[in-house]
Amino acid sequence: MVRQICLDSDVIIAFLNKDEKAREAINLLDANFYTTAINSFEVWFGRKHSENIFELFSWLTPMPLTDKIARAAADIQRDLERKGNLVAIRDLFIAAICIENDLELFTYNLKDFERLEKYGLILIR
């Protein structure tokens, strides 16, 4: 079975910046690649106005933030809040999209996302 992998913004940006480590890692993965609407926002917001990033996104399947996923994220946030262990809301939405769609997450931001593994997030290390 082919892996289903979501690329986080930091990986996408590294790829856009021609980072050999990112390019090699992506090329070695036998997977279908996805990204989230949140990652699209982050990459589009951070781009240089002259950058044409549409080619990159053509091979990434975008995953939306749905009402069901928003409710799942709220449940996770409530639990994290009780434990005093909050994460950035954008990271929470990315993780919830991955969890609800059975996607592994390829990110360099392991510190923040590791806290979400207990909710079902699978990280690529």
N, C-alpha and C positions, 0 to 999 in steps of 0.2 A: 504494500500500500504506500502510495506517495505521501510524504509528509505535507502538512498544511502549516505554513509558517508566515507569521505576521512580522513585517519589518517595522521596527520603531523608528522614530524620527532621527535619532542620533546615527543609526545605521544608514538610513537613506541619505542623510547629509554627508556622511563619510563617503558613501558611494558616489554621490554627486561631485565631491571634492577629489575624486579619483584616488582615494585612499586604497592602497594595494591590499592591506589587511582585510578591509571590508569586501572588496571585490573578490578576493580569493575565497573568503568564507562563504559568500553567497554562491559563487560558482561551484564550490564543493558540496553544497547542500542539494540533494535530489528532492525537490519540493515544488509545490505550487505556492506562489508567493502572494501575500495579501498585505494590505495596510488598512488603517482605520480612517474614518472621517476626521478624527482628532489629529492623527499624524499628518494628513493632508493639510489641515489648517496650519500646523506648526511649520511644516516645510514651506508652504506657500507664503506664510507670513515672514519667514526668515530669509527668503530668497533675495538675491540681488535682482533688481527690476529687469535687468537685461537677460537673466537666466531663463532658458526655455526648459522647464522641467517636465513638460507634458510627455516627452518620449519615455522618461523613466516610469511615469505612472501608467503608461499603456500596458506594461507587463505585470502590474500589481492590481489585483482585484480589490476594489475598495469595499470595506465593510462598514455599514452604517451604525449609528447609535440609535437603537430602537427604544420604544417605551419599555419593553420587557427587559432590555439590557440596562436601562436607566434605573429601573426598580431593583435589579440585582446589584448594581453599583451602590445604590442607597443602602441596601441591607449590609453590604460589606463596610461602607463608610460608618454606619451606625455601630457596628461591632468594633471597628478600629477606634472610633471615638471613645467608646466605653473603656478601651484599653489605653487610651492616650497615645495612640500610635498612628496618627493620620498620615496620609500621603497626598500629594498634589492631586487635585480633582481631575486634571487631564490624564495623569497616569492611572488613576482609578478607572476612568472611562475606557482607556485603552485596554487595561487588564480585563475589565468586565466583558468587553467585546470579544477578546480572545477566549476567555473562559466559556462564554455562552456559545461560541462557534467552534469549540474544540481546536483552537489554533495555538501552536507554540509561538512564543514571543522571542524574537531575536533582538536583543537590546544590549547596549553597553552600560546602561543604567541599572546594573544589578542591585546596587544598594537599596534603591527605592522599591523596585519590583519584587525583590526577594520576600518582602513582608506580605505579599499577596499570593505566594505559592500555597499557603494553607487553605486558600479559598478555591484552589484548583488551577491556578495559573502555572503553565509549564514554560520554563525558561530554557533557552539554549545557552549553554556555557561553552 
